[in-house]
């Protein structure tokens, strides 16, 4: 079973992108589109105060007829933010995400932000683990019949 630390190390891009709570939602959506990501951590005075996602935009701006350029991120961000530690397992993260209907989790180590994982990162890791187990079982079975 993999840990969050292993998942972070395997990611190509380990940069965690942030935005300030006073920035416009339009700025946040443009940044997510440019970076091909689905969420930005909302940071104020080096402290995580929320997270803003494409889902927040769709549900709290578009469906409510708000103006993207006039609405600040703080008005639509989700807070407080749940987070995990590098030592936690993929299984623990999947349970947390499923129970709380989350798609992104910041990774904190001794009060310091060290990464961000998505449900996609976890699924990719779980598939990789299962593929390895299947290959090992196939090898074992072939060895037994030889």
PADRENKE-129007 format. One record per residue (C-alpha): x, y, z; residue number from 1; residue in three letters. Coordinates in steps of 0.5 Angstrom, whole numbers, padded with zeros to 4 digits, m for minus. Example, Ala and Ser with C-alpha at 12.3 -4.5 7.8 and 13.67 -1.06 7.14 Angstrom:
<rs>
@xx: 0025&yy: m0009&zz: 0016&bamar: 1&paba: ALA
@xx: 0027&yy: m0002&zz: 0014&bamar: 2&paba: SER
</rs>
This chain:
<rs>
@xx: 0000&yy: 0000&zz: 0000&bamar: 1&paba: UNK
@xx: 0003&yy: 0007&zz: m0002&bamar: 2&paba: UNK
@xx: 0004&yy: 0013&zz: 0002&bamar: 3&paba: UNK
@xx: 0002&yy: 0020&zz: 0000&bamar: 4&paba: UNK
@xx: 0009&yy: 0022&zz: 0000&bamar: 5&paba: UNK
@xx: 0011&yy: 0016&zz: m0005&bamar: 6&paba: UNK
@xx: 0005&yy: 0019&zz: m0009&bamar: 7&paba: UNK
@xx: 0008&yy: 0026&zz: m0009&bamar: 8&paba: UNK
@xx: 0015&yy: 0024&zz: m0011&bamar: 9&paba: UNK
@xx: 0012&yy: 0020&zz: m0017&bamar: 10&paba: UNK
@xx: 0008&yy: 0026&zz: m0019&bamar: 11&paba: UNK
@xx: 0011&yy: 0030&zz: m0025&bamar: 12&paba: UNK
@xx: 0009&yy: 0037&zz: m0023&bamar: 13&paba: UNK
@xx: 0010&yy: 0038&zz: m0015&bamar: 14&paba: UNK
@xx: 0008&yy: 0045&zz: m0015&bamar: 15&paba: UNK
@xx: 0002&yy: 0047&zz: m0011&bamar: 16&paba: UNK
@xx: m0001&yy: 0053&zz: m0014&bamar: 17&paba: UNK
@xx: m0005&yy: 0058&zz: m0010&bamar: 18&paba: UNK
@xx: m0009&yy: 0064&zz: m0010&bamar: 19&paba: UNK
@xx: m0011&yy: 0070&zz: m0005&bamar: 20&paba: UNK
@xx: m0018&yy: 0070&zz: m0003&bamar: 21&paba: UNK
@xx: m0019&yy: 0077&zz: m0005&bamar: 22&paba: UNK
@xx: m0017&yy: 0075&zz: m0012&bamar: 23&paba: UNK
@xx: m0023&yy: 0075&zz: m0017&bamar: 24&paba: UNK
@xx: m0026&yy: 0068&zz: m0019&bamar: 25&paba: UNK
@xx: m0025&yy: 0070&zz: m0026&bamar: 26&paba: UNK
@xx: m0017&yy: 0070&zz: m0025&bamar: 27&paba: UNK
@xx: m0018&yy: 0064&zz: m0021&bamar: 28&paba: UNK
@xx: m0021&yy: 0060&zz: m0027&bamar: 29&paba: UNK
@xx: m0016&yy: 0063&zz: m0032&bamar: 30&paba: UNK
@xx: m0010&yy: 0060&zz: m0028&bamar: 31&paba: UNK
@xx: m0013&yy: 0054&zz: m0027&bamar: 32&paba: UNK
@xx: m0015&yy: 0053&zz: m0035&bamar: 33&paba: UNK
@xx: m0008&yy: 0056&zz: m0036&bamar: 34&paba: UNK
@xx: m0005&yy: 0050&zz: m0031&bamar: 35&paba: UNK
@xx: m0009&yy: 0045&zz: m0033&bamar: 36&paba: UNK
@xx: m0011&yy: 0044&zz: m0026&bamar: 37&paba: UNK
@xx: m0018&yy: 0043&zz: m0022&bamar: 38&paba: UNK
@xx: m0016&yy: 0047&zz: m0016&bamar: 39&paba: UNK
@xx: m0012&yy: 0052&zz: m0013&bamar: 40&paba: UNK
@xx: m0011&yy: 0053&zz: m0005&bamar: 41&paba: UNK
@xx: m0013&yy: 0060&zz: m0002&bamar: 42&paba: UNK
@xx: m0007&yy: 0062&zz: 0002&bamar: 43&paba: UNK
@xx: m0007&yy: 0069&zz: 0006&bamar: 44&paba: UNK
@xx: m0001&yy: 0071&zz: 0010&bamar: 45&paba: UNK
@xx: 0002&yy: 0064&zz: 0009&bamar: 46&paba: UNK
@xx: m0004&yy: 0060&zz: 0012&bamar: 47&paba: UNK
@xx: m0009&yy: 0056&zz: 0008&bamar: 48&paba: UNK
@xx: m0016&yy: 0059&zz: 0009&bamar: 49&paba: UNK
@xx: m0019&yy: 0055&zz: 0003&bamar: 50&paba: UNK
@xx: m0019&yy: 0052&zz: m0003&bamar: 51&paba: UNK
@xx: m0023&yy: 0054&zz: m0010&bamar: 52&paba: UNK
@xx: m0025&yy: 0049&zz: m0015&bamar: 53&paba: UNK
@xx: m0028&yy: 0048&zz: m0022&bamar: 54&paba: UNK
@xx: m0034&yy: 0045&zz: m0018&bamar: 55&paba: UNK
@xx: m0034&yy: 0051&zz: m0014&bamar: 56&paba: UNK
@xx: m0034&yy: 0056&zz: m0020&bamar: 57&paba: UNK
@xx: m0040&yy: 0052&zz: m0023&bamar: 58&paba: UNK
@xx: m0044&yy: 0051&zz: m0017&bamar: 59&paba: UNK
@xx: m0043&yy: 0058&zz: m0014&bamar: 60&paba: UNK
@xx: m0042&yy: 0063&zz: m0019&bamar: 61&paba: UNK
@xx: m0045&yy: 0060&zz: m0026&bamar: 62&paba: UNK
@xx: m0051&yy: 0057&zz: m0023&bamar: 63&paba: UNK
@xx: m0053&yy: 0063&zz: m0019&bamar: 64&paba: UNK
@xx: m0052&yy: 0068&zz: m0024&bamar: 65&paba: UNK
@xx: m0046&yy: 0071&zz: m0021&bamar: 66&paba: UNK
@xx: m0040&yy: 0076&zz: m0024&bamar: 67&paba: UNK
@xx: m0034&yy: 0072&zz: m0025&bamar: 68&paba: UNK
@xx: m0030&yy: 0078&zz: m0025&bamar: 69&paba: UNK
@xx: m0033&yy: 0082&zz: m0019&bamar: 70&paba: UNK
@xx: m0034&yy: 0076&zz: m0015&bamar: 71&paba: UNK
@xx: m0028&yy: 0075&zz: m0010&bamar: 72&paba: UNK
@xx: m0025&yy: 0068&zz: m0009&bamar: 73&paba: UNK
@xx: m0027&yy: 0068&zz: m0001&bamar: 74&paba: UNK
@xx: m0034&yy: 0068&zz: m0003&bamar: 75&paba: UNK
@xx: m0034&yy: 0061&zz: m0007&bamar: 76&paba: UNK
@xx: m0028&yy: 0058&zz: m0003&bamar: 77&paba: UNK
@xx: m0029&yy: 0052&zz: 0001&bamar: 78&paba: UNK
@xx: m0027&yy: 0052&zz: 0008&bamar: 79&paba: UNK
@xx: m0024&yy: 0050&zz: 0013&bamar: 80&paba: UNK
@xx: m0020&yy: 0045&zz: 0008&bamar: 81&paba: UNK
@xx: m0018&yy: 0038&zz: 0010&bamar: 82&paba: UNK
@xx: m0011&yy: 0036&zz: 0009&bamar: 83&paba: UNK
@xx: m0007&yy: 0029&zz: 0010&bamar: 84&paba: UNK
@xx: 0000&yy: 0028&zz: 0012&bamar: 85&paba: UNK
@xx: 0006&yy: 0025&zz: 0008&bamar: 86&paba: UNK
@xx: 0005&yy: 0018&zz: 0012&bamar: 87&paba: UNK
@xx: m0002&yy: 0017&zz: 0011&bamar: 88&paba: UNK
@xx: m0004&yy: 0011&zz: 0006&bamar: 89&paba: UNK
@xx: m0008&yy: 0012&zz: m0001&bamar: 90&paba: UNK
@xx: m0013&yy: 0008&zz: 0003&bamar: 91&paba: UNK
@xx: m0014&yy: 0013&zz: 0008&bamar: 92&paba: UNK
@xx: m0014&yy: 0018&zz: 0003&bamar: 93&paba: UNK
@xx: m0019&yy: 0015&zz: m0001&bamar: 94&paba: UNK
@xx: m0024&yy: 0014&zz: 0005&bamar: 95&paba: UNK
@xx: m0023&yy: 0021&zz: 0007&bamar: 96&paba: UNK
@xx: m0025&yy: 0024&zz: 0000&bamar: 97&paba: UNK
@xx: m0031&yy: 0019&zz: m0001&bamar: 98&paba: UNK
@xx: m0034&yy: 0020&zz: 0006&bamar: 99&paba: UNK
@xx: m0033&yy: 0028&zz: 0005&bamar: 100&paba: UNK
@xx: m0034&yy: 0028&zz: m0003&bamar: 101&paba: UNK
@xx: m0027&yy: 0031&zz: m0004&bamar: 102&paba: UNK
@xx: m0023&yy: 0031&zz: m0010&bamar: 103&paba: UNK
@xx: m0017&yy: 0035&zz: m0007&bamar: 104&paba: UNK
@xx: m0013&yy: 0034&zz: m0001&bamar: 105&paba: UNK
@xx: m0007&yy: 0039&zz: 0001&bamar: 106&paba: UNK
@xx: m0001&yy: 0035&zz: 0004&bamar: 107&paba: UNK
@xx: 0002&yy: 0038&zz: 0011&bamar: 108&paba: UNK
@xx: 0008&yy: 0036&zz: 0014&bamar: 109&paba: UNK
@xx: 0009&yy: 0039&zz: 0021&bamar: 110&paba: UNK
@xx: 0005&yy: 0045&zz: 0019&bamar: 111&paba: UNK
@xx: 0008&yy: 0046&zz: 0012&bamar: 112&paba: UNK
@xx: 0005&yy: 0045&zz: 0006&bamar: 113&paba: UNK
@xx: 0009&yy: 0040&zz: 0002&bamar: 114&paba: UNK
@xx: 0004&yy: 0038&zz: m0004&bamar: 115&paba: UNK
@xx: m0003&yy: 0037&zz: m0006&bamar: 116&paba: UNK
@xx: m0006&yy: 0030&zz: m0008&bamar: 117&paba: UNK
@xx: m0012&yy: 0029&zz: m0013&bamar: 118&paba: UNK
@xx: m0017&yy: 0023&zz: m0013&bamar: 119&paba: UNK
@xx: m0014&yy: 0022&zz: m0020&bamar: 120&paba: UNK
@xx: m0007&yy: 0021&zz: m0017&bamar: 121&paba: UNK
@xx: m0010&yy: 0016&zz: m0012&bamar: 122&paba: UNK
@xx: m0014&yy: 0012&zz: m0017&bamar: 123&paba: UNK
@xx: m0007&yy: 0012&zz: m0022&bamar: 124&paba: UNK
@xx: m0003&yy: 0009&zz: m0016&bamar: 125&paba: UNK
@xx: m0008&yy: 0004&zz: m0014&bamar: 126&paba: UNK
@xx: m0009&yy: 0002&zz: m0021&bamar: 127&paba: UNK
@xx: m0001&yy: 0001&zz: m0021&bamar: 128&paba: UNK
@xx: m0001&yy: m0003&zz: m0015&bamar: 129&paba: UNK
@xx: m0007&yy: m0007&zz: m0018&bamar: 130&paba: UNK
@xx: m0003&yy: m0008&zz: m0024&bamar: 131&paba: UNK
@xx: 0003&yy: m0010&zz: m0020&bamar: 132&paba: UNK
@xx: 0000&yy: m0015&zz: m0016&bamar: 133&paba: UNK
@xx: m0004&yy: m0018&zz: m0022&bamar: 134&paba: UNK
@xx: 0003&yy: m0019&zz: m0026&bamar: 135&paba: UNK
@xx: 0006&yy: m0022&zz: m0020&bamar: 136&paba: UNK
@xx: 0000&yy: m0027&zz: m0019&bamar: 137&paba: UNK
@xx: 0001&yy: m0029&zz: m0027&bamar: 138&paba: UNK
@xx: 0008&yy: m0030&zz: m0026&bamar: 139&paba: UNK
@xx: 0007&yy: m0035&zz: m0020&bamar: 140&paba: UNK
@xx: 0002&yy: m0039&zz: m0023&bamar: 141&paba: UNK
@xx: 0006&yy: m0040&zz: m0030&bamar: 142&paba: UNK
@xx: 0012&yy: m0042&zz: m0025&bamar: 143&paba: UNK
@xx: 0007&yy: m0047&zz: m0022&bamar: 144&paba: UNK
@xx: 0005&yy: m0050&zz: m0028&bamar: 145&paba: UNK
@xx: 0012&yy: m0051&zz: m0031&bamar: 146&paba: UNK
</rs>
